[in-house]
Amino acid sequence: MKKKILIIQNPVSGTIKNKFSFDIMIEKLKKRNYTFNIKNTTSTVGADRIIREEEKSYDLIFVCGGDGTL
């Protein structure tokens, strides 16, 4: 059974290089037919809140920032 993955990203941080790496990761997950959902942080909803609300629904959580998120 494939694992369900939650990907949390800050869409306004990081560089073009980070965006490229993120796109590569997404393509690799798609090729392997993983089930995943992407949630974006906002100025009012941080990664910690998303994790608390969603953690029981996923097997893995990836956090992608560029602003020191991880």
N, CA, C and O atoms as a GROMACS GRO file, in nm:
protein
  280
    1MET      N    1   0.084  -0.119   0.000
    1MET     CA    2   0.000   0.000   0.000
    1MET      C    3   0.088   0.125   0.000
    1MET      O    4   0.182   0.136   0.079
    2LYS      N    5   0.057   0.216  -0.088
    2LYS     CA    6   0.135   0.341  -0.096
    2LYS      C    7   0.106   0.429   0.024
    2LYS      O    8  -0.006   0.434   0.075
    3LYS      N    9   0.208   0.497   0.068
    3LYS     CA   10   0.193   0.589   0.180
    3LYS      C   11   0.130   0.719   0.134
    3LYS      O   12   0.154   0.766   0.023
    4LYS      N   13   0.049   0.776   0.222
    4LYS     CA   14  -0.010   0.907   0.197
    4LYS      C   15   0.086   1.013   0.252
    4LYS      O   16   0.131   1.003   0.366
    5ILE      N   17   0.116   1.112   0.170
    5ILE     CA   18   0.214   1.214   0.207
    5ILE      C   19   0.148   1.351   0.206
    5ILE      O   20   0.078   1.388   0.112
    6LEU      N   21   0.173   1.426   0.312
    6LEU     CA   22   0.134   1.567   0.319
    6LEU      C   23   0.259   1.650   0.295
    6LEU      O   24   0.360   1.632   0.363
    7ILE      N   25   0.252   1.740   0.199
    7ILE     CA   26   0.364   1.829   0.169
    7ILE      C   27   0.321   1.969   0.209
    7ILE      O   28   0.223   2.022   0.157
    8ILE      N   29   0.396   2.028   0.301
    8ILE     CA   30   0.367   2.165   0.346
    8ILE      C   31   0.476   2.254   0.288
    8ILE      O   32   0.595   2.226   0.304
    9GLN      N   33   0.436   2.360   0.222
    9GLN     CA   34   0.535   2.451   0.164
    9GLN      C   35   0.498   2.595   0.194
    9GLN      O   36   0.381   2.631   0.210
   10ASN      N   37   0.602   2.676   0.202
   10ASN     CA   38   0.584   2.820   0.211
   10ASN      C   39   0.604   2.872   0.069
   10ASN      O   40   0.717   2.877   0.020
   11PRO      N   41   0.495   2.912   0.002
   11PRO     CA   42   0.506   2.949  -0.140
   11PRO      C   43   0.577   3.081  -0.167
   11PRO      O   44   0.608   3.110  -0.282
   12VAL      N   45   0.603   3.161  -0.066
   12VAL     CA   46   0.666   3.291  -0.088
   12VAL      C   47   0.810   3.299  -0.038
   12VAL      O   48   0.870   3.407  -0.041
   13SER      N   49   0.865   3.188   0.007
   13SER     CA   50   1.003   3.192   0.054
   13SER      C   51   1.093   3.111  -0.039
   13SER      O   52   1.046   3.036  -0.124
   14GLY      N   53   1.219   3.128  -0.021
   14GLY     CA   54   1.314   3.052  -0.099
   14GLY      C   55   1.354   3.121  -0.228
   14GLY      O   56   1.322   3.238  -0.251
   15THR      N   57   1.425   3.046  -0.310
   15THR     CA   58   1.479   3.100  -0.434
   15THR      C   59   1.428   3.019  -0.552
   15THR      O   60   1.357   2.920  -0.534
   16ILE      N   61   1.463   3.060  -0.669
   16ILE     CA   62   1.427   2.985  -0.790
   16ILE      C   63   1.487   2.845  -0.783
   16ILE      O   64   1.425   2.749  -0.828
   17LYS      N   65   1.608   2.833  -0.728
   17LYS     CA   66   1.672   2.702  -0.713
   17LYS      C   67   1.587   2.612  -0.626
   17LYS      O   68   1.570   2.494  -0.658
   18ASN      N   69   1.532   2.663  -0.516
   18ASN     CA   70   1.446   2.583  -0.429
   18ASN      C   71   1.319   2.540  -0.502
   18ASN      O   72   1.273   2.427  -0.485
   19LYS      N   73   1.264   2.629  -0.584
   19LYS     CA   74   1.143   2.598  -0.661
   19LYS      C   75   1.172   2.483  -0.757
   19LYS      O   76   1.090   2.394  -0.773
   20PHE      N   77   1.289   2.486  -0.819
   20PHE     CA   78   1.328   2.379  -0.911
   20PHE      C   79   1.337   2.246  -0.837
   20PHE      O   80   1.288   2.144  -0.887
   21SER      N   81   1.398   2.246  -0.719
   21SER     CA   82   1.410   2.124  -0.639
   21SER      C   83   1.273   2.072  -0.598
   21SER      O   84   1.250   1.951  -0.599
   22PHE      N   85   1.183   2.163  -0.562
   22PHE     CA   86   1.047   2.124  -0.524
   22PHE      C   87   0.978   2.057  -0.642
   22PHE      O   88   0.914   1.953  -0.626
   23ASP      N   89   0.990   2.115  -0.759
   23ASP     CA   90   0.928   2.058  -0.879
   23ASP      C   91   0.982   1.919  -0.910
   23ASP      O   92   0.906   1.831  -0.950
   24ILE      N   93   1.110   1.898  -0.892
   24ILE     CA   94   1.171   1.767  -0.913
   24ILE      C   95   1.113   1.666  -0.816
   24ILE      O   96   1.079   1.554  -0.855
   25MET      N   97   1.100   1.705  -0.689
   25MET     CA   98   1.044   1.615  -0.588
   25MET      C   99   0.901   1.575  -0.626
   25MET      O  100   0.865   1.457  -0.618
   26ILE      N  101   0.820   1.671  -0.668
   26ILE     CA  102   0.681   1.643  -0.706
   26ILE      C  103   0.676   1.547  -0.825
   26ILE      O  104   0.596   1.454  -0.825
   27GLU      N  105   0.760   1.569  -0.923
   27GLU     CA  106   0.762   1.480  -1.040
   27GLU      C  107   0.801   1.338  -1.000
   27GLU      O  108   0.743   1.241  -1.051
   28LYS      N  109   0.898   1.324  -0.911
   28LYS     CA  110   0.938   1.190  -0.866
   28LYS      C  111   0.826   1.120  -0.791
   28LYS      O  112   0.805   1.000  -0.808
   29LEU      N  113   0.754   1.194  -0.707
   29LEU     CA  114   0.641   1.135  -0.636
   29LEU      C  115   0.531   1.093  -0.733
   29LEU      O  116   0.470   0.987  -0.716
   30LYS      N  117   0.505   1.174  -0.834
   30LYS     CA  118   0.403   1.140  -0.934
   30LYS      C  119   0.442   1.014  -1.011
   30LYS      O  120   0.358   0.927  -1.035
   31LYS      N  121   0.568   1.004  -1.050
   31LYS     CA  122   0.614   0.887  -1.126
   31LYS      C  123   0.600   0.759  -1.045
   31LYS      O  124   0.578   0.652  -1.101
   32ARG      N  125   0.611   0.770  -0.915
   32ARG     CA  126   0.601   0.653  -0.828
   32ARG      C  127   0.457   0.631  -0.778
   32ARG      O  128   0.432   0.544  -0.695
   33ASN      N  129   0.365   0.712  -0.831
   33ASN     CA  130   0.222   0.700  -0.799
   33ASN      C  131   0.191   0.714  -0.650
   33ASN      O  132   0.099   0.651  -0.599
   34TYR      N  133   0.268   0.796  -0.580
   34TYR     CA  134   0.238   0.823  -0.439
   34TYR      C  135   0.113   0.910  -0.429
   34TYR      O  136   0.086   0.992  -0.516
   35THR      N  137   0.040   0.891  -0.324
   35THR     CA  138  -0.074   0.977  -0.294
   35THR      C  139  -0.021   1.091  -0.210
   35THR      O  140   0.037   1.068  -0.104
   36PHE      N  141  -0.041   1.214  -0.256
   36PHE     CA  142   0.007   1.328  -0.178
   36PHE      C  143  -0.084   1.447  -0.194
   36PHE      O  144  -0.159   1.459  -0.291
   37ASN      N  145  -0.076   1.536  -0.097
   37ASN     CA  146  -0.152   1.660  -0.097
   37ASN      C  147  -0.056   1.771  -0.058
   37ASN      O  148   0.027   1.754   0.031
   38ILE      N  149  -0.069   1.885  -0.124
   38ILE     CA  150   0.017   2.000  -0.094
   38ILE      C  151  -0.066   2.106  -0.023
   38ILE      O  152  -0.172   2.147  -0.071
   39LYS      N  153  -0.016   2.151   0.092
   39LYS     CA  154  -0.080   2.260   0.166
   39LYS      C  155   0.022   2.373   0.177
   39LYS      O  156   0.139   2.350   0.206
   40ASN      N  157  -0.023   2.495   0.154
   40ASN     CA  158   0.064   2.612   0.164
   40ASN      C  159   0.044   2.682   0.297
   40ASN      O  160  -0.068   2.695   0.347
   41THR      N  161   0.156   2.726   0.355
   41THR     CA  162   0.145   2.812   0.472
   41THR      C  163   0.100   2.950   0.426
   41THR      O  164   0.117   2.987   0.310
   42THR      N  165   0.044   3.024   0.519
   42THR     CA  166   0.003   3.162   0.490
   42THR      C  167   0.052   3.250   0.604
   42THR      O  168   0.116   3.202   0.697
   43SER      N  169   0.023   3.378   0.595
   43SER     CA  170   0.065   3.468   0.703
   43SER      C  171  -0.009   3.438   0.833
   43SER      O  172   0.038   3.476   0.940
   44THR      N  173  -0.123   3.370   0.826
   44THR     CA  174  -0.199   3.339   0.948
   44THR      C  175  -0.198   3.192   0.984
   44THR      O  176  -0.231   3.156   1.098
   45VAL      N  177  -0.160   3.105   0.891
   45VAL     CA  178  -0.158   2.961   0.918
   45VAL      C  179  -0.019   2.907   0.889
   45VAL      O  180   0.024   2.899   0.774
   46GLY      N  181   0.052   2.871   0.996
   46GLY     CA  182   0.187   2.819   0.983
   46GLY      C  183   0.191   2.668   0.971
   46GLY      O  184   0.089   2.601   0.985
   47ALA      N  185   0.310   2.616   0.944
   47ALA     CA  186   0.328   2.472   0.928
   47ALA      C  187   0.288   2.397   1.055
   47ALA      O  188   0.231   2.288   1.046
   48ASP      N  189   0.316   2.454   1.171
   48ASP     CA  190   0.281   2.386   1.296
   48ASP      C  191   0.131   2.364   1.308
   48ASP      O  192   0.087   2.258   1.353
   49ARG      N  193   0.054   2.460   1.269
   49ARG     CA  194  -0.093   2.446   1.275
   49ARG      C  195  -0.143   2.342   1.174
   49ARG      O  196  -0.229   2.261   1.207
   50ILE      N  197  -0.089   2.345   1.054
   50ILE     CA  198  -0.129   2.248   0.953
   50ILE      C  199  -0.097   2.107   1.001
   50ILE      O  200  -0.178   2.016   0.986
   51ILE      N  201   0.021   2.088   1.059
   51ILE     CA  202   0.060   1.956   1.109
   51ILE      C  203  -0.036   1.910   1.218
   51ILE      O  204  -0.081   1.795   1.215
   52ARG      N  205  -0.066   1.996   1.313
   52ARG     CA  206  -0.158   1.957   1.421
   52ARG      C  207  -0.295   1.915   1.366
   52ARG      O  208  -0.355   1.820   1.416
   53GLU      N  209  -0.343   1.985   1.265
   53GLU     CA  210  -0.476   1.958   1.211
   53GLU      C  211  -0.478   1.837   1.118
   53GLU      O  212  -0.583   1.774   1.102
   54GLU      N  213  -0.367   1.804   1.056
   54GLU     CA  214  -0.365   1.703   0.950
   54GLU      C  215  -0.286   1.575   0.981
   54GLU      O  216  -0.299   1.478   0.907
   55GLU      N  217  -0.206   1.574   1.086
   55GLU     CA  218  -0.110   1.466   1.106
   55GLU      C  219  -0.170   1.326   1.110
   55GLU      O  220  -0.103   1.231   1.068
   56LYS      N  221  -0.289   1.310   1.157
   56LYS     CA  222  -0.348   1.176   1.169
   56LYS      C  223  -0.398   1.122   1.036
   56LYS      O  224  -0.430   1.003   1.025
   57SER      N  225  -0.404   1.206   0.934
   57SER     CA  226  -0.455   1.165   0.803
   57SER      C  227  -0.345   1.119   0.708
   57SER      O  228  -0.374   1.073   0.597
   58TYR      N  229  -0.218   1.132   0.749
   58TYR     CA  230  -0.106   1.103   0.659
   58TYR      C  231  -0.004   1.012   0.725
   58TYR      O  232   0.008   1.007   0.847
   59ASP      N  233   0.070   0.939   0.640
   59ASP     CA  234   0.178   0.853   0.688
   59ASP      C  235   0.309   0.931   0.701
   59ASP      O  236   0.389   0.904   0.791
   60LEU      N  237   0.331   1.026   0.611
   60LEU     CA  238   0.453   1.106   0.608
   60LEU      C  239   0.418   1.252   0.590
   60LEU      O  240   0.319   1.286   0.525
   61ILE      N  241   0.500   1.339   0.647
   61ILE     CA  242   0.484   1.483   0.627
   61ILE      C  243   0.618   1.540   0.582
   61ILE      O  244   0.719   1.524   0.650
   62PHE      N  245   0.617   1.607   0.467
   62PHE     CA  246   0.735   1.677   0.416
   62PHE      C  247   0.711   1.826   0.437
   62PHE      O  248   0.603   1.877   0.407
   63VAL      N  249   0.811   1.897   0.488
   63VAL     CA  250   0.801   2.042   0.507
   63VAL      C  251   0.908   2.107   0.421
   63VAL      O  252   1.027   2.081   0.438
   64CYS      N  253   0.864   2.194   0.329
   64CYS     CA  254   0.956   2.260   0.237
   64CYS      C  255   0.946   2.410   0.258
   64CYS      O  256   0.838   2.469   0.247
   65GLY      N  257   1.058   2.471   0.288
   65GLY     CA  258   1.055   2.614   0.314
   65GLY      C  259   1.155   2.690   0.230
   65GLY      O  260   1.134   2.714   0.112
   66GLY      N  261   1.261   2.725   0.292
   66GLY     CA  262   1.358   2.813   0.229
   66GLY      C  263   1.380   2.932   0.318
   66GLY      O  264   1.471   3.012   0.296
   67ASP      N  265   1.295   2.942   0.418
   67ASP     CA  266   1.302   3.051   0.514
   67ASP      C  267   1.339   2.999   0.653
   67ASP      O  268   1.316   3.068   0.753
   68GLY      N  269   1.396   2.880   0.658
   68GLY     CA  270   1.430   2.821   0.787
   68GLY      C  271   1.315   2.741   0.846
   68GLY      O  272   1.315   2.714   0.966
   69THR      N  273   1.218   2.703   0.765
   69THR     CA  274   1.100   2.631   0.813
   69THR      C  275   1.137   2.502   0.883
   69THR      O  276   1.083   2.473   0.990
   70LEU      N  277   1.227   2.425   0.825
   70LEU     CA  278   1.254   2.292   0.880
   70LEU      C  279   1.350   2.297   0.996
   70LEU      O  280   1.383   2.193   1.053
   0.00000   0.00000   0.00000
